[in-house]
């Protein structure tokens, strides 16, 4: 079940035409990970206890990293990403994205333990961290457009949040 949900979330549209579509993809991935947060947040201890589970996780991870790598190559072919400068590769970026996604999941699960879905603040924060990590690899125009999409999201969240900027404590 987890593998199928991850495959669906990571499957890119047939074509990506805009930063908005890229943002939708990112949000879809975060929401899918959130649905399996208990598994991912307990994975370290589970994997050390069961070699069978470790083997299954390795297959899952390889599928995730392969799909993300393929998607990054596609974005480069479309002109949205730059060719990585050695020793960087799209595979290394995929591994870093996976690590960032799981880190995001741990942080926001702790902050929002009782939420059934991730908050808009959590989604925005995860997207901006992803942009920060990838911005040197993004084609300049696409990177700027993607950041604008995230900023529009922040303005929208700002209005919903009673005039507070994200990160400010509510009183």
Order of alpha helices (4+ residues) and beta strands (2+ residues): alpha-alpha-alpha-alpha-alpha-alpha-alpha-alpha
